[in-house]
């Protein structure tokens, strides 16, 4: 996760059309897949007896990412979406959950882009 956070720090958010990005994240093609992966990871967390410590670590990561993105953009919606993504990615890795769409979302971050729309 540290590598992805370092990539986030390098993104030039001044060149982003945040409203368009947020609109594209709310499209069914993105939102449906995000929710599908989220539900799968949540099911695994329940089955794996996800610990309090793991939950606290995830919350700290999400807070760190939220604060960083909010500082860069002054946009709480975008900060919340990216924070949620990082929480999802972190949980998926912890639980060894693999998914083609999630891998594509991670690849966007690795390339210094915020995923949205059709991946």
N, C-alpha and C positions, 0 to 999 in steps of 0.2 A: 504494500500500500504506500510505502514511503516513496517509491519511484513514481507512482501515479500522482502523489501530492506534489512532488517536485515538478512534474510536467504541468500541473495546474498553475503553479506559481509562475510559469513561463508564458502562459497564454496572454495575448494582448487583447484584453476585454474591451478596449476602446474601439476596436474594429468590428465588434459584434452588434448585430441588430437584435437586441435582447427581446423585444416584443415578437419579432418573427420567430426567433428561436423558441420562445415559450409557446407560441401558437403551434409550432411544429411538434413540440413534445406532447401536446394535448390531442394531436390527431390519433385516430383509432389505430393506425398502423404502428405507432410507437407505444401508445398507452396500453393497448391490449396485450402486447408482448411483455411490457414492463410488469404489468399486474400478474400475468401468467407466471413469470419467473419469481416474482415476489411471493406468490401463493405457494409455489413449489418449495422455496427456501423456508418459508414459515412452517410448512408441514414437516420439513426435515428438522427444523429447530425443535419442534414439539416432540418428535420421535427420538431425537438425540439427547433429550434432557439438557438443552442449552443452558449453561450455567449463568448465575448472577454476575460473575466476573466477566464472562464473555459479553453479556449484555451491557455492562458498564463500559468495557473497552470500546464496544461499537458506538455507544452514545458519545464517548469522548472523541472518537474519530469523526463522527458526524458533526459534532459541535465545532471541532477544529476546521473542518471543511466549510461549514456554514459561515463561520466568522471570516475566513479567508476570502470566500467568494463575495460576501457582502462588503467587505472592505474594498475589494477591487471594483465592484459594480454598483453598490448602493441599492441593489435589487434583492429583496428578501425572497421573492418567488424563485428566481434563478438559484439563489443560495440554497433554498430548500430542496429544489430538484437535484442539484449536484450533491448535496449532503445525503439525500435519500439514495442516490446512485451509489455513492461510496459505502454507505451502510449495507446496501444489497450486495455489492461486490465483495466486501469484507466477509459478510456472513456466508456467501456462496463459497468463498475460498476456504474458510474455516471448516465448513461442512463437506468440503470436497464435491460440491455440486457443479456439474458441468452442463453447459447449454450453449448451443451454437449462437443464438441471438445475444446472450449475455457476453459471449466472447467478442462479438462484433461491437457491442457497446464499450467494452474495455478497450478494444483496438482504437476506437475514436478518441478516448482519453489518452491513450499512449501516443497518438499522433498530435496531441495538443488541440483537440476539438471537443466541443460539447455535443454529445449525441442527441439527435432529434430526427423526427420524420422516419422515413424508411431507411433502415440500416442495411 
